[in-house]
Amino acid sequence: MRKMAEQESMASMQSAANLAWANGQADMVHSPPHYNQAGIECIDAIRAATDGGYEYYLQGNIIKYLWRYRYKNGVEDLEKAKWYLEKLIEEIENE
């Protein structure tokens, strides 16, 4: 019974996130709804899974978004590169 309630709650949260995205209210740079499933942020799962490779993952995403900004999403991609750069700076400062 509890698991069913948790699943319904997660589905409700996801529906709300999807609705916000559809209405243009979601923050597609800092908290895109499609990167949060079951209350787990994708970036946190990647950090846990990559361990020592996490910094390289962040660096790769910085390069990716800088590389494509002129051809895909413009300023939004530059904001994403900045977001990953800030994460990388935090990671280095906390070592």
Short mmCIF file of the C-alpha atoms (twelve columns), coordinates in Angstrom:
data_MODEL
# 
_entry.id   MODEL 
# 
loop_
_atom_site.group_PDB 
_atom_site.id 
_atom_site.type_symbol 
_atom_site.label_atom_id 
_atom_site.label_alt_id 
_atom_site.label_comp_id 
_atom_site.label_asym_id 
_atom_site.label_seq_id 
_atom_site.Cartn_x 
_atom_site.Cartn_y 
_atom_site.Cartn_z 
_atom_site.pdbx_PDB_model_num 
ATOM 1  C CA . MET A 1  0.000  0.000  0.000   1 
ATOM 2  C CA . ARG A 2  2.811  2.428  0.914   1 
ATOM 3  C CA . LYS A 3  4.706  1.698  -2.301  1 
ATOM 4  C CA . MET A 4  1.571  2.401  -4.317  1 
ATOM 5  C CA . ALA A 5  1.134  5.763  -2.557  1 
ATOM 6  C CA . GLU A 6  4.784  6.633  -3.241  1 
ATOM 7  C CA . GLN A 7  4.373  5.771  -6.926  1 
ATOM 8  C CA . GLU A 8  1.237  7.899  -7.156  1 
ATOM 9  C CA . SER A 9  3.041  10.777 -5.436  1 
ATOM 10 C CA . MET A 10 6.006  10.494 -7.825  1 
ATOM 11 C CA . ALA A 11 3.671  10.351 -10.823 1 
ATOM 12 C CA . SER A 12 1.884  13.449 -9.525  1 
ATOM 13 C CA . MET A 13 5.190  15.322 -9.126  1 
ATOM 14 C CA . GLN A 14 6.259  14.320 -12.624 1 
ATOM 15 C CA . SER A 15 2.905  15.391 -14.061 1 
ATOM 16 C CA . ALA A 16 3.274  18.785 -12.388 1 
ATOM 17 C CA . ALA A 17 6.813  19.141 -13.768 1 
ATOM 18 C CA . ASN A 18 5.666  18.186 -17.253 1 
ATOM 19 C CA . LEU A 19 2.814  20.692 -17.057 1 
ATOM 20 C CA . ALA A 20 5.193  23.454 -15.969 1 
ATOM 21 C CA . TRP A 21 7.469  22.602 -18.884 1 
ATOM 22 C CA . ALA A 22 4.570  22.585 -21.348 1 
ATOM 23 C CA . ASN A 23 3.440  26.001 -20.069 1 
ATOM 24 C CA . GLY A 24 6.950  27.435 -20.409 1 
ATOM 25 C CA . GLN A 25 7.345  27.777 -16.639 1 
ATOM 26 C CA . ALA A 26 10.107 25.209 -16.118 1 
ATOM 27 C CA . ASP A 27 13.713 26.300 -15.635 1 
ATOM 28 C CA . MET A 28 15.344 24.387 -18.473 1 
ATOM 29 C CA . VAL A 29 18.849 25.389 -17.358 1 
ATOM 30 C CA . HIS A 30 18.940 24.879 -13.599 1 
ATOM 31 C CA . SER A 31 16.208 22.313 -13.046 1 
ATOM 32 C CA . PRO A 32 14.738 20.756 -16.189 1 
ATOM 33 C CA . PRO A 33 11.878 18.462 -15.145 1 
ATOM 34 C CA . HIS A 34 13.047 15.630 -17.390 1 
ATOM 35 C CA . TYR A 35 16.265 15.356 -15.331 1 
ATOM 36 C CA . ASN A 36 14.444 14.558 -12.090 1 
ATOM 37 C CA . GLN A 37 12.782 11.185 -11.743 1 
ATOM 38 C CA . ALA A 38 11.425 9.771  -8.511  1 
ATOM 39 C CA . GLY A 39 12.922 12.705 -6.623  1 
ATOM 40 C CA . ILE A 40 16.458 11.951 -7.823  1 
ATOM 41 C CA . GLU A 41 18.333 14.525 -9.856  1 
ATOM 42 C CA . CYS A 42 20.195 12.996 -12.781 1 
ATOM 43 C CA . ILE A 43 23.368 14.961 -11.946 1 
ATOM 44 C CA . ASP A 44 23.431 13.379 -8.460  1 
ATOM 45 C CA . ALA A 45 23.068 9.876  -9.907  1 
ATOM 46 C CA . ILE A 46 25.861 10.585 -12.407 1 
ATOM 47 C CA . ARG A 47 28.133 11.901 -9.639  1 
ATOM 48 C CA . ALA A 48 27.554 8.761  -7.587  1 
ATOM 49 C CA . ALA A 49 28.117 6.478  -10.581 1 
ATOM 50 C CA . THR A 50 31.232 8.154  -11.988 1 
ATOM 51 C CA . ASP A 51 33.155 8.796  -8.765  1 
ATOM 52 C CA . GLY A 52 36.583 10.070 -9.898  1 
ATOM 53 C CA . GLY A 53 35.334 10.660 -13.437 1 
ATOM 54 C CA . TYR A 54 32.738 13.215 -12.360 1 
ATOM 55 C CA . GLU A 55 35.017 16.196 -13.054 1 
ATOM 56 C CA . TYR A 56 35.636 14.889 -16.577 1 
ATOM 57 C CA . TYR A 57 31.900 14.486 -17.087 1 
ATOM 58 C CA . LEU A 58 31.355 18.120 -16.077 1 
ATOM 59 C CA . GLN A 59 34.190 19.271 -18.318 1 
ATOM 60 C CA . GLY A 60 32.767 17.329 -21.254 1 
ATOM 61 C CA . ASN A 61 29.369 18.977 -20.840 1 
ATOM 62 C CA . ILE A 62 30.943 22.426 -20.659 1 
ATOM 63 C CA . ILE A 63 32.686 21.755 -23.972 1 
ATOM 64 C CA . LYS A 64 29.516 20.302 -25.518 1 
ATOM 65 C CA . TYR A 65 27.348 23.307 -24.707 1 
ATOM 66 C CA . LEU A 66 30.001 25.813 -25.771 1 
ATOM 67 C CA . TRP A 67 30.515 23.880 -28.997 1 
ATOM 68 C CA . ARG A 68 26.872 23.858 -30.057 1 
ATOM 69 C CA . TYR A 69 25.420 27.145 -28.754 1 
ATOM 70 C CA . ARG A 70 25.600 28.892 -32.151 1 
ATOM 71 C CA . TYR A 71 23.793 26.052 -33.878 1 
ATOM 72 C CA . LYS A 72 21.178 24.859 -31.430 1 
ATOM 73 C CA . ASN A 73 19.872 26.799 -28.409 1 
ATOM 74 C CA . GLY A 74 21.951 29.986 -28.302 1 
ATOM 75 C CA . VAL A 75 22.015 31.657 -24.888 1 
ATOM 76 C CA . GLU A 76 20.290 28.683 -23.227 1 
ATOM 77 C CA . ASP A 77 23.277 26.491 -24.136 1 
ATOM 78 C CA . LEU A 78 25.681 29.147 -22.816 1 
ATOM 79 C CA . GLU A 79 23.710 29.167 -19.550 1 
ATOM 80 C CA . LYS A 80 23.990 25.375 -19.395 1 
ATOM 81 C CA . ALA A 81 27.761 25.577 -19.974 1 
ATOM 82 C CA . LYS A 82 27.922 28.117 -17.144 1 
ATOM 83 C CA . TRP A 83 25.872 25.816 -14.901 1 
ATOM 84 C CA . TYR A 84 28.278 22.930 -15.480 1 
ATOM 85 C CA . LEU A 85 31.267 25.242 -14.998 1 
ATOM 86 C CA . GLU A 86 29.878 26.360 -11.640 1 
ATOM 87 C CA . LYS A 87 29.423 22.690 -10.649 1 
ATOM 88 C CA . LEU A 88 33.023 21.970 -11.660 1 
ATOM 89 C CA . ILE A 89 34.312 24.937 -9.653  1 
ATOM 90 C CA . GLU A 90 32.345 23.735 -6.597  1 
ATOM 91 C CA . GLU A 91 33.790 20.252 -7.033  1 
ATOM 92 C CA . ILE A 92 37.379 21.507 -7.231  1 
ATOM 93 C CA . GLU A 93 36.930 23.890 -4.285  1 
ATOM 94 C CA . ASN A 94 35.515 21.085 -2.124  1 
ATOM 95 C CA . GLU A 95 38.421 18.698 -2.742  1 
# 
